[in-house]
Amino acid sequence: ASANAMFNHENIVKLIGVSFTSDPYYLILEYMQNGNLHDYLANNAAPIQAEHRVAIGKSVEYLEHSDLIRFLVQAASALNYLSNLRVIHRDIAARNCLLGENKHLKISDFGLCKDIYADQHYKMQKMKNVPLRWSPPEVLLRSLYTEESDVYSFGVLMWEVFSFAISPFYQYTFDEVTAIIKSGQTKEALSRPATCISNEIWKLMTECWEFYPKDRPS
């Protein structure tokens, strides 16, 4: 809650309040009427043609390629803001991106968030509840988090968006995914989504998965 309260950005969910009246305690966040990005995309997982139909409640909206780009631009804007505050999110994924009116995206779920202003990185003492399929090699190998760890996860988010919420590494077992990421084979294991028609975007996506954090985009 303390992390969420310090943020003021159009692409980060606002914390309205906290209830301590009973256990468990509750966070009160702003209402995002269209739910999370994962479910929004998963309503239509067919390959994109001219446009995609996505059912939202009783209404039907249309997703175009430009909408996918806009989702990612908004998420990137939020991550840039967090980076300027020296904060890492540690759980960037479509399930943690919420949508409001007019497909306005905001990042949520700061349960794993860590302020790294003084240290530049955060090393977990125990590998618990790590989002494996979105985790970079340094997290699995050394429990080491940096701002570049969020960049890696953003690349996986890009893959999710252009795959219309297919689970990353869906064809591999838990142990296989772990081995793939630790050996730096993410680029080989995550094939280019059919909807990713831009070579530049695909190049950016794969650069986010570089094995060494220093080689990832900033």
Helices and strands as residue ranges (DSSP letters): H 2-5, E 15-19, E 26-29, H 37-42, E 52-56, E 59-63, H 65-84, E 87-88, G 94-96, E 97-99, G 101-103, E 105-107, E 114-115, E 121-123, G 132-134, H 137-142, E 144-146, H 147-162, H 174-182, H 186-189, H 199-208, G 213-215
